[in-house]
């Protein structure tokens, strides 16, 4: 059971495998996510990702995580050819615009 005392004593992380982010009175937030990644994208790309997130009733973070995970799996399967194909597509889009 999660109580105020074991939150303060640090046993939450030991017992539940997550760290406490914030504790205020009885309300607290815990996170089980271990990694944090931040990067910049163009406003147009952000708007497109936001539109996907809205239509799927998900957060931008969830959509980005899904897309990145799929990209990593494709790279693991295809190797450098996957990246070469992506770079070629990007160059083609830039050239056409």
PDB file as gemmi writes it, atoms N, CA and C in Angstrom:
CRYST1    1.000    1.000    1.000  90.00  90.00  90.00 P 1                      
ATOM      1  N   UNK A   1       0.840  -1.172   0.000  1.00  0.00           N  
ATOM      2  CA  UNK A   1       0.000   0.000   0.000  1.00  0.00           C  
ATOM      3  C   UNK A   1       0.887   1.237   0.000  1.00  0.00           C  
ATOM      4  N   UNK A   2       0.490   2.213  -0.797  1.00  0.00           N  
ATOM      5  CA  UNK A   2       1.225   3.464  -0.849  1.00  0.00           C  
ATOM      6  C   UNK A   2       0.669   4.393   0.218  1.00  0.00           C  
ATOM      7  N   UNK A   3       1.545   4.833   1.106  1.00  0.00           N  
ATOM      8  CA  UNK A   3       1.149   5.766   2.157  1.00  0.00           C  
ATOM      9  C   UNK A   3       2.084   6.976   2.130  1.00  0.00           C  
ATOM     10  N   UNK A   4       1.687   8.014   2.826  1.00  0.00           N  
ATOM     11  CA  UNK A   4       2.513   9.216   2.900  1.00  0.00           C  
ATOM     12  C   UNK A   4       3.874   8.881   3.513  1.00  0.00           C  
ATOM     13  N   UNK A   5       3.890   8.018   4.530  1.00  0.00           N  
ATOM     14  CA  UNK A   5       5.149   7.667   5.197  1.00  0.00           C  
ATOM     15  C   UNK A   5       6.107   6.938   4.266  1.00  0.00           C  
ATOM     16  N   UNK A   6       5.609   5.947   3.489  1.00  0.00           N  
ATOM     17  CA  UNK A   6       6.564   5.246   2.629  1.00  0.00           C  
ATOM     18  C   UNK A   6       6.941   6.053   1.391  1.00  0.00           C  
ATOM     19  N   UNK A   7       6.153   7.072   1.060  1.00  0.00           N  
ATOM     20  CA  UNK A   7       6.572   7.994   0.005  1.00  0.00           C  
ATOM     21  C   UNK A   7       7.777   8.781   0.494  1.00  0.00           C  
ATOM     22  N   UNK A   8       7.660   9.330   1.693  1.00  0.00           N  
ATOM     23  CA  UNK A   8       8.748  10.142   2.258  1.00  0.00           C  
ATOM     24  C   UNK A   8       9.992   9.306   2.549  1.00  0.00           C  
ATOM     25  N   UNK A   9       9.831   8.057   2.921  1.00  0.00           N  
ATOM     26  CA  UNK A   9      10.989   7.247   3.289  1.00  0.00           C  
ATOM     27  C   UNK A   9      11.731   6.682   2.072  1.00  0.00           C  
ATOM     28  N   UNK A  10      11.136   6.780   0.881  1.00  0.00           N  
ATOM     29  CA  UNK A  10      11.818   6.301  -0.311  1.00  0.00           C  
ATOM     30  C   UNK A  10      11.535   4.854  -0.660  1.00  0.00           C  
ATOM     31  N   UNK A  11      10.627   4.205   0.056  1.00  0.00           N  
ATOM     32  CA  UNK A  11      10.352   2.796  -0.243  1.00  0.00           C  
ATOM     33  C   UNK A  11       9.465   2.608  -1.468  1.00  0.00           C  
ATOM     34  N   UNK A  12       8.873   3.663  -1.971  1.00  0.00           N  
ATOM     35  CA  UNK A  12       8.058   3.549  -3.185  1.00  0.00           C  
ATOM     36  C   UNK A  12       8.922   3.047  -4.332  1.00  0.00           C  
ATOM     37  N   UNK A  13      10.085   3.657  -4.500  1.00  0.00           N  
ATOM     38  CA  UNK A  13      10.960   3.248  -5.594  1.00  0.00           C  
ATOM     39  C   UNK A  13      11.409   1.802  -5.398  1.00  0.00           C  
ATOM     40  N   UNK A  14      11.744   1.417  -4.190  1.00  0.00           N  
ATOM     41  CA  UNK A  14      12.188   0.053  -3.919  1.00  0.00           C  
ATOM     42  C   UNK A  14      11.065  -0.960  -4.161  1.00  0.00           C  
ATOM     43  N   UNK A  15       9.868  -0.683  -3.680  1.00  0.00           N  
ATOM     44  CA  UNK A  15       8.761  -1.638  -3.755  1.00  0.00           C  
ATOM     45  C   UNK A  15       8.043  -1.650  -5.090  1.00  0.00           C  
ATOM     46  N   UNK A  16       7.954  -0.492  -5.748  1.00  0.00           N  
ATOM     47  CA  UNK A  16       7.147  -0.403  -6.962  1.00  0.00           C  
ATOM     48  C   UNK A  16       7.967  -0.138  -8.219  1.00  0.00           C  
ATOM     49  N   UNK A  17       9.251   0.074  -8.082  1.00  0.00           N  
ATOM     50  CA  UNK A  17      10.107   0.284  -9.237  1.00  0.00           C  
ATOM     51  C   UNK A  17       9.880   1.589  -9.962  1.00  0.00           C  
ATOM     52  N   UNK A  18       9.373   2.584  -9.279  1.00  0.00           N  
ATOM     53  CA  UNK A  18       9.168   3.877  -9.905  1.00  0.00           C  
ATOM     54  C   UNK A  18       9.582   4.964  -8.934  1.00  0.00           C  
ATOM     55  N   UNK A  19       9.886   6.122  -9.499  1.00  0.00           N  
ATOM     56  CA  UNK A  19      10.312   7.220  -8.640  1.00  0.00           C  
ATOM     57  C   UNK A  19       9.157   8.185  -8.423  1.00  0.00           C  
ATOM     58  N   UNK A  20       9.181   8.844  -7.291  1.00  0.00           N  
ATOM     59  CA  UNK A  20       8.155   9.825  -6.964  1.00  0.00           C  
ATOM     60  C   UNK A  20       8.600  11.157  -7.546  1.00  0.00           C  
ATOM     61  N   UNK A  21       7.730  11.763  -8.343  1.00  0.00           N  
ATOM     62  CA  UNK A  21       8.042  13.030  -8.972  1.00  0.00           C  
ATOM     63  C   UNK A  21       7.635  14.189  -8.084  1.00  0.00           C  
ATOM     64  N   UNK A  22       6.462  14.096  -7.477  1.00  0.00           N  
ATOM     65  CA  UNK A  22       5.946  15.199  -6.680  1.00  0.00           C  
ATOM     66  C   UNK A  22       5.036  14.648  -5.587  1.00  0.00           C  
ATOM     67  N   UNK A  23       5.116  15.240  -4.407  1.00  0.00           N  
ATOM     68  CA  UNK A  23       4.226  14.862  -3.313  1.00  0.00           C  
ATOM     69  C   UNK A  23       3.668  16.141  -2.708  1.00  0.00           C  
ATOM     70  N   UNK A  24       2.380  16.257  -2.717  1.00  0.00           N  
ATOM     71  CA  UNK A  24       1.708  17.398  -2.097  1.00  0.00           C  
ATOM     72  C   UNK A  24       0.538  16.848  -1.301  1.00  0.00           C  
ATOM     73  N   UNK A  25       0.624  16.927   0.016  1.00  0.00           N  
ATOM     74  CA  UNK A  25      -0.425  16.400   0.903  1.00  0.00           C  
ATOM     75  C   UNK A  25      -0.722  14.954   0.528  1.00  0.00           C  
ATOM     76  N   UNK A  26      -1.950  14.655   0.154  1.00  0.00           N  
ATOM     77  CA  UNK A  26      -2.326  13.289  -0.217  1.00  0.00           C  
ATOM     78  C   UNK A  26      -2.150  13.059  -1.716  1.00  0.00           C  
ATOM     79  N   UNK A  27      -2.114  14.120  -2.494  1.00  0.00           N  
ATOM     80  CA  UNK A  27      -1.996  13.994  -3.946  1.00  0.00           C  
ATOM     81  C   UNK A  27      -0.528  13.832  -4.312  1.00  0.00           C  
ATOM     82  N   UNK A  28      -0.238  12.819  -5.111  1.00  0.00           N  
ATOM     83  CA  UNK A  28       1.132  12.612  -5.552  1.00  0.00           C  
ATOM     84  C   UNK A  28       1.144  12.041  -6.949  1.00  0.00           C  
ATOM     85  N   UNK A  29       2.269  12.188  -7.620  1.00  0.00           N  
ATOM     86  CA  UNK A  29       2.429  11.689  -8.975  1.00  0.00           C  
ATOM     87  C   UNK A  29       3.639  10.771  -8.986  1.00  0.00           C  
ATOM     88  N   UNK A  30       3.479   9.603  -9.575  1.00  0.00           N  
ATOM     89  CA  UNK A  30       4.615   8.705  -9.748  1.00  0.00           C  
ATOM     90  C   UNK A  30       4.783   8.433 -11.231  1.00  0.00           C  
ATOM     91  N   UNK A  31       5.977   8.131 -11.606  1.00  0.00           N  
ATOM     92  CA  UNK A  31       6.247   7.822 -13.000  1.00  0.00           C  
ATOM     93  C   UNK A  31       7.046   6.532 -13.100  1.00  0.00           C  
ATOM     94  N   UNK A  32       6.701   5.716 -14.072  1.00  0.00           N  
ATOM     95  CA  UNK A  32       7.467   4.492 -14.315  1.00  0.00           C  
ATOM     96  C   UNK A  32       8.323   4.633 -15.555  1.00  0.00           C  
ATOM     97  N   UNK A  33       8.176   5.716 -16.280  1.00  0.00           N  
ATOM     98  CA  UNK A  33       9.005   5.953 -17.450  1.00  0.00           C  
ATOM     99  C   UNK A  33      10.415   6.268 -16.979  1.00  0.00           C  
ATOM    100  N   UNK A  34      11.374   5.693 -17.635  1.00  0.00           N  
ATOM    101  CA  UNK A  34      12.758   5.881 -17.215  1.00  0.00           C  
ATOM    102  C   UNK A  34      13.513   6.876 -18.087  1.00  0.00           C  
ATOM    103  N   UNK A  35      13.126   7.017 -19.347  1.00  0.00           N  
ATOM    104  CA  UNK A  35      13.890   7.863 -20.246  1.00  0.00           C  
ATOM    105  C   UNK A  35      13.162   9.133 -20.619  1.00  0.00           C  
ATOM    106  N   UNK A  36      13.924  10.145 -20.959  1.00  0.00           N  
ATOM    107  CA  UNK A  36      13.380  11.411 -21.411  1.00  0.00           C  
ATOM    108  C   UNK A  36      14.171  11.818 -22.637  1.00  0.00           C  
ATOM    109  N   UNK A  37      13.477  12.217 -23.690  1.00  0.00           N  
ATOM    110  CA  UNK A  37      14.125  12.604 -24.931  1.00  0.00           C  
ATOM    111  C   UNK A  37      13.454  13.875 -25.431  1.00  0.00           C  
ATOM    112  N   UNK A  38      14.231  14.871 -25.774  1.00  0.00           N  
ATOM    113  CA  UNK A  38      13.673  16.121 -26.287  1.00  0.00           C  
ATOM    114  C   UNK A  38      14.422  16.507 -27.554  1.00  0.00           C  
ATOM    115  N   UNK A  39      13.680  16.985 -28.531  1.00  0.00           N  
ATOM    116  CA  UNK A  39      14.296  17.458 -29.764  1.00  0.00           C  
ATOM    117  C   UNK A  39      13.371  18.459 -30.434  1.00  0.00           C  
ATOM    118  N   UNK A  40      13.914  19.235 -31.362  1.00  0.00           N  
ATOM    119  CA  UNK A  40      13.133  20.259 -32.049  1.00  0.00           C  
ATOM    120  C   UNK A  40      12.593  19.705 -33.369  1.00  0.00           C  
ATOM    121  N   UNK A  41      11.387  20.141 -33.725  1.00  0.00           N  
ATOM    122  CA  UNK A  41      10.794  19.800 -35.020  1.00  0.00           C  
ATOM    123  C   UNK A  41      10.207  21.074 -35.618  1.00  0.00           C  
ATOM    124  N   UNK A  42       9.956  21.049 -36.897  1.00  0.00           N  
ATOM    125  CA  UNK A  42       9.364  22.221 -37.550  1.00  0.00           C  
ATOM    126  C   UNK A  42       7.929  22.407 -37.048  1.00  0.00           C  
ATOM    127  N   UNK A  43       7.443  23.630 -37.089  1.00  0.00           N  
ATOM    128  CA  UNK A  43       6.049  23.867 -36.675  1.00  0.00           C  
ATOM    129  C   UNK A  43       5.047  23.040 -37.498  1.00  0.00           C  
ATOM    130  N   UNK A  44       5.318  22.875 -38.791  1.00  0.00           N  
ATOM    131  CA  UNK A  44       4.416  22.083 -39.635  1.00  0.00           C  
ATOM    132  C   UNK A  44       4.355  20.633 -39.171  1.00  0.00           C  
ATOM    133  N   UNK A  45       5.528  20.043 -38.870  1.00  0.00           N  
ATOM    134  CA  UNK A  45       5.549  18.659 -38.397  1.00  0.00           C  
ATOM    135  C   UNK A  45       4.836  18.540 -37.063  1.00  0.00           C  
ATOM    136  N   UNK A  46       5.069  19.502 -36.178  1.00  0.00           N  
ATOM    137  CA  UNK A  46       4.387  19.467 -34.879  1.00  0.00           C  
ATOM    138  C   UNK A  46       2.873  19.517 -35.060  1.00  0.00           C  
ATOM    139  N   UNK A  47       2.412  20.365 -35.960  1.00  0.00           N  
ATOM    140  CA  UNK A  47       0.972  20.457 -36.221  1.00  0.00           C  
ATOM    141  C   UNK A  47       0.417  19.155 -36.782  1.00  0.00           C  
ATOM    142  N   UNK A  48       1.182  18.513 -37.670  1.00  0.00           N  
ATOM    143  CA  UNK A  48       0.736  17.235 -38.224  1.00  0.00           C  
ATOM    144  C   UNK A  48       0.659  16.158 -37.143  1.00  0.00           C  
ATOM    145  N   UNK A  49       1.665  16.133 -36.256  1.00  0.00           N  
ATOM    146  CA  UNK A  49       1.656  15.155 -35.159  1.00  0.00           C  
ATOM    147  C   UNK A  49       0.498  15.450 -34.210  1.00  0.00           C  
ATOM    148  N   UNK A  50       0.246  16.733 -33.944  1.00  0.00           N  
ATOM    149  CA  UNK A  50      -0.876  17.107 -33.080  1.00  0.00           C  
ATOM    150  C   UNK A  50      -2.199  16.666 -33.688  1.00  0.00           C  
ATOM    151  N   UNK A  51      -2.339  16.806 -35.008  1.00  0.00           N  
ATOM    152  CA  UNK A  51      -3.565  16.385 -35.687  1.00  0.00           C  
ATOM    153  C   UNK A  51      -3.759  14.866 -35.566  1.00  0.00           C  
ATOM    154  N   UNK A  52      -2.674  14.115 -35.706  1.00  0.00           N  
ATOM    155  CA  UNK A  52      -2.753  12.659 -35.530  1.00  0.00           C  
ATOM    156  C   UNK A  52      -3.161  12.333 -34.099  1.00  0.00           C  
ATOM    157  N   UNK A  53      -2.516  12.993 -33.148  1.00  0.00           N  
ATOM    158  CA  UNK A  53      -2.819  12.748 -31.732  1.00  0.00           C  
ATOM    159  C   UNK A  53      -4.288  13.056 -31.437  1.00  0.00           C  
ATOM    160  N   UNK A  54      -4.782  14.160 -31.962  1.00  0.00           N  
ATOM    161  CA  UNK A  54      -6.178  14.528 -31.744  1.00  0.00           C  
ATOM    162  C   UNK A  54      -7.126  13.488 -32.342  1.00  0.00           C  
ATOM    163  N   UNK A  55      -6.829  13.067 -33.565  1.00  0.00           N  
ATOM    164  CA  UNK A  55      -7.729  12.113 -34.225  1.00  0.00           C  
ATOM    165  C   UNK A  55      -7.690  10.732 -33.574  1.00  0.00           C  
ATOM    166  N   UNK A  56      -6.593  10.412 -32.910  1.00  0.00           N  
ATOM    167  CA  UNK A  56      -6.455   9.120 -32.243  1.00  0.00           C  
ATOM    168  C   UNK A  56      -6.763   9.201 -30.746  1.00  0.00           C  
ATOM    169  N   UNK A  57      -7.106  10.381 -30.263  1.00  0.00           N  
ATOM    170  CA  UNK A  57      -7.381  10.611 -28.838  1.00  0.00           C  
ATOM    171  C   UNK A  57      -6.200  10.161 -27.974  1.00  0.00           C  
ATOM    172  N   UNK A  58      -5.015  10.567 -28.391  1.00  0.00           N  
ATOM    173  CA  UNK A  58      -3.778  10.259 -27.673  1.00  0.00           C  
ATOM    174  C   UNK A  58      -2.978  11.543 -27.515  1.00  0.00           C  
ATOM    175  N   UNK A  59      -1.945  11.468 -26.681  1.00  0.00           N  
ATOM    176  CA  UNK A  59      -1.077  12.633 -26.509  1.00  0.00           C  
ATOM    177  C   UNK A  59      -0.002  12.652 -27.599  1.00  0.00           C  
ATOM    178  N   UNK A  60       0.590  13.817 -27.782  1.00  0.00           N  
ATOM    179  CA  UNK A  60       1.706  13.928 -28.727  1.00  0.00           C  
ATOM    180  C   UNK A  60       2.820  12.968 -28.320  1.00  0.00           C  
ATOM    181  N   UNK A  61       3.095  12.874 -27.032  1.00  0.00           N  
ATOM    182  CA  UNK A  61       4.146  11.973 -26.554  1.00  0.00           C  
ATOM    183  C   UNK A  61       3.866  10.523 -26.927  1.00  0.00           C  
ATOM    184  N   UNK A  62       2.617  10.108 -26.774  1.00  0.00           N  
ATOM    185  CA  UNK A  62       2.267   8.731 -27.119  1.00  0.00           C  
ATOM    186  C   UNK A  62       2.445   8.474 -28.612  1.00  0.00           C  
ATOM    187  N   UNK A  63       2.022   9.417 -29.438  1.00  0.00           N  
ATOM    188  CA  UNK A  63       2.167   9.265 -30.889  1.00  0.00           C  
ATOM    189  C   UNK A  63       3.647   9.223 -31.263  1.00  0.00           C  
ATOM    190  N   UNK A  64       4.438  10.128 -30.715  1.00  0.00           N  
ATOM    191  CA  UNK A  64       5.875  10.150 -31.019  1.00  0.00           C  
ATOM    192  C   UNK A  64       6.544   8.853 -30.580  1.00  0.00           C  
ATOM    193  N   UNK A  65       6.198   8.361 -29.402  1.00  0.00           N  
ATOM    194  CA  UNK A  65       6.791   7.121 -28.927  1.00  0.00           C  
ATOM    195  C   UNK A  65       6.442   5.956 -29.848  1.00  0.00           C  
ATOM    196  N   UNK A  66       5.183   5.880 -30.285  1.00  0.00           N  
ATOM    197  CA  UNK A  66       4.780   4.813 -31.206  1.00  0.00           C  
ATOM    198  C   UNK A  66       5.532   4.905 -32.531  1.00  0.00           C  
ATOM    199  N   UNK A  67       5.593   6.106 -33.095  1.00  0.00           N  
ATOM    200  CA  UNK A  67       6.279   6.270 -34.379  1.00  0.00           C  
ATOM    201  C   UNK A  67       7.772   5.982 -34.270  1.00  0.00           C  
ATOM    202  N   UNK A  68       8.394   6.457 -33.197  1.00  0.00           N  
ATOM    203  CA  UNK A  68       9.818   6.187 -32.998  1.00  0.00           C  
ATOM    204  C   UNK A  68      10.092   4.695 -32.793  1.00  0.00           C  
ATOM    205  N   UNK A  69       9.248   4.038 -32.009  1.00  0.00           N  
ATOM    206  CA  UNK A  69       9.433   2.604 -31.767  1.00  0.00           C  
ATOM    207  C   UNK A  69       9.327   1.819 -33.073  1.00  0.00           C  
ATOM    208  N   UNK A  70       8.376   2.184 -33.920  1.00  0.00           N  
ATOM    209  CA  UNK A  70       8.239   1.510 -35.217  1.00  0.00           C  
ATOM    210  C   UNK A  70       9.451   1.772 -36.101  1.00  0.00           C  
ATOM    211  N   UNK A  71       9.955   2.998 -36.074  1.00  0.00           N  
ATOM    212  CA  UNK A  71      11.153   3.326 -36.841  1.00  0.00           C  
ATOM    213  C   UNK A  71      12.372   2.549 -36.381  1.00  0.00           C  
ATOM    214  N   UNK A  72      12.520   2.404 -35.081  1.00  0.00           N  
ATOM    215  CA  UNK A  72      13.647   1.633 -34.529  1.00  0.00           C  
ATOM    216  C   UNK A  72      13.535   0.164 -34.955  1.00  0.00           C  
ATOM    217  N   UNK A  73      12.326  -0.384 -34.894  1.00  0.00           N  
ATOM    218  CA  UNK A  73      12.137  -1.785 -35.300  1.00  0.00           C  
ATOM    219  C   UNK A  73      12.445  -1.961 -36.787  1.00  0.00           C  
ATOM    220  N   UNK A  74      12.024  -1.012 -37.614  1.00  0.00           N  
ATOM    221  CA  UNK A  74      12.318  -1.084 -39.045  1.00  0.00           C  
ATOM    222  C   UNK A  74      13.822  -1.002 -39.286  1.00  0.00           C  
ATOM    223  N   UNK A  75      14.503  -0.131 -38.537  1.00  0.00           N  
ATOM    224  CA  UNK A  75      15.959  -0.023 -38.682  1.00  0.00           C  
ATOM    225  C   UNK A  75      16.644  -1.321 -38.267  1.00  0.00           C  
ATOM    226  N   UNK A  76      16.180  -1.918 -37.175  1.00  0.00           N  
ATOM    227  CA  UNK A  76      16.765  -3.183 -36.730  1.00  0.00           C  
ATOM    228  C   UNK A  76      16.597  -4.264 -37.798  1.00  0.00           C  
ATOM    229  N   UNK A  77      15.473  -4.239 -38.480  1.00  0.00           N  
ATOM    230  CA  UNK A  77      15.180  -5.243 -39.498  1.00  0.00           C  
ATOM    231  C   UNK A  77      15.986  -5.004 -40.779  1.00  0.00           C  
ATOM    232  N   UNK A  78      16.033  -3.729 -41.230  1.00  0.00           N  
ATOM    233  CA  UNK A  78      16.624  -3.408 -42.525  1.00  0.00           C  
ATOM    234  C   UNK A  78      18.032  -2.825 -42.448  1.00  0.00           C  
ATOM    235  N   UNK A  79      18.420  -2.333 -41.282  1.00  0.00           N  
ATOM    236  CA  UNK A  79      19.750  -1.753 -41.121  1.00  0.00           C  
ATOM    237  C   UNK A  79      19.907  -0.424 -41.834  1.00  0.00           C  
ATOM    238  N   UNK A  80      21.132  -0.121 -42.275  1.00  0.00           N  
ATOM    239  CA  UNK A  80      21.422   1.179 -42.893  1.00  0.00           C  
ATOM    240  C   UNK A  80      20.566   1.496 -44.123  1.00  0.00           C  
ATOM    241  N   UNK A  81      20.073   0.492 -44.817  1.00  0.00           N  
ATOM    242  CA  UNK A  81      19.225   0.739 -45.983  1.00  0.00           C  
ATOM    243  C   UNK A  81      17.965   1.516 -45.598  1.00  0.00           C  
ATOM    244  N   UNK A  82      17.462   1.252 -44.402  1.00  0.00           N  
ATOM    245  CA  UNK A  82      16.281   1.973 -43.919  1.00  0.00           C  
ATOM    246  C   UNK A  82      16.578   3.466 -43.832  1.00  0.00           C  
ATOM    247  N   UNK A  83      17.715   3.825 -43.226  1.00  0.00           N  
ATOM    248  CA  UNK A  83      18.073   5.237 -43.089  1.00  0.00           C  
ATOM    249  C   UNK A  83      18.349   5.874 -44.448  1.00  0.00           C  
ATOM    250  N   UNK A  84      19.020   5.153 -45.332  1.00  0.00           N  
ATOM    251  CA  UNK A  84      19.309   5.681 -46.662  1.00  0.00           C  
ATOM    252  C   UNK A  84      18.009   6.018 -47.397  1.00  0.00           C  
ATOM    253  N   UNK A  85      17.012   5.135 -47.276  1.00  0.00           N  
ATOM    254  CA  UNK A  85      15.726   5.361 -47.912  1.00  0.00           C  
ATOM    255  C   UNK A  85      15.029   6.594 -47.320  1.00  0.00           C  
ATOM    256  N   UNK A  86      15.078   6.731 -45.994  1.00  0.00           N  
ATOM    257  CA  UNK A  86      14.461   7.895 -45.350  1.00  0.00           C  
ATOM    258  C   UNK A  86      15.127   9.201 -45.772  1.00  0.00           C  
ATOM    259  N   UNK A  87      16.439   9.209 -45.800  1.00  0.00           N  
ATOM    260  CA  UNK A  87      17.172  10.420 -46.189  1.00  0.00           C  
ATOM    261  C   UNK A  87      16.864  10.766 -47.640  1.00  0.00           C  
ATOM    262  N   UNK A  88      16.803   9.768 -48.515  1.00  0.00           N  
ATOM    263  CA  UNK A  88      16.482  10.015 -49.922  1.00  0.00           C  
ATOM    264  C   UNK A  88      15.080  10.603 -50.064  1.00  0.00           C  
ATOM    265  N   UNK A  89      14.113  10.081 -49.290  1.00  0.00           N  
ATOM    266  CA  UNK A  89      12.745  10.624 -49.332  1.00  0.00           C  
ATOM    267  C   UNK A  89      12.724  12.068 -48.869  1.00  0.00           C  
ATOM    268  N   UNK A  90      13.465  12.370 -47.799  1.00  0.00           N  
ATOM    269  CA  UNK A  90      13.492  13.732 -47.267  1.00  0.00           C  
ATOM    270  C   UNK A  90      14.111  14.685 -48.284  1.00  0.00           C  
ATOM    271  N   UNK A  91      15.209  14.272 -48.910  1.00  0.00           N  
ATOM    272  CA  UNK A  91      15.860  15.122 -49.913  1.00  0.00           C  
ATOM    273  C   UNK A  91      14.924  15.376 -51.091  1.00  0.00           C  
ATOM    274  N   UNK A  92      14.179  14.357 -51.490  1.00  0.00           N  
ATOM    275  CA  UNK A  92      13.239  14.490 -52.592  1.00  0.00           C  
ATOM    276  C   UNK A  92      12.125  15.470 -52.262  1.00  0.00           C  
ATOM    277  N   UNK A  93      11.605  15.393 -51.018  1.00  0.00           N  
ATOM    278  CA  UNK A  93      10.545  16.316 -50.587  1.00  0.00           C  
ATOM    279  C   UNK A  93      11.058  17.753 -50.568  1.00  0.00           C  
ATOM    280  N   UNK A  94      12.275  17.958 -50.090  1.00  0.00           N  
ATOM    281  CA  UNK A  94      12.852  19.304 -50.016  1.00  0.00           C  
ATOM    282  C   UNK A  94      13.071  19.851 -51.429  1.00  0.00           C  
ATOM    283  N   UNK A  95      13.570  18.994 -52.312  1.00  0.00           N  
ATOM    284  CA  UNK A  95      13.837  19.385 -53.687  1.00  0.00           C  
ATOM    285  C   UNK A  95      12.555  19.773 -54.416  1.00  0.00           C  
ATOM    286  N   UNK A  96      11.465  19.035 -54.159  1.00  0.00           N  
ATOM    287  CA  UNK A  96      10.181  19.279 -54.835  1.00  0.00           C  
ATOM    288  C   UNK A  96       9.457  20.517 -54.308  1.00  0.00           C  
ATOM    289  N   UNK A  97       9.806  20.957 -53.118  1.00  0.00           N  
ATOM    290  CA  UNK A  97       9.058  22.107 -52.558  1.00  0.00           C  
ATOM    291  C   UNK A  97       9.677  23.433 -52.875  1.00  0.00           C  
TER     292      UNK A  97                                                      
END                                                                             
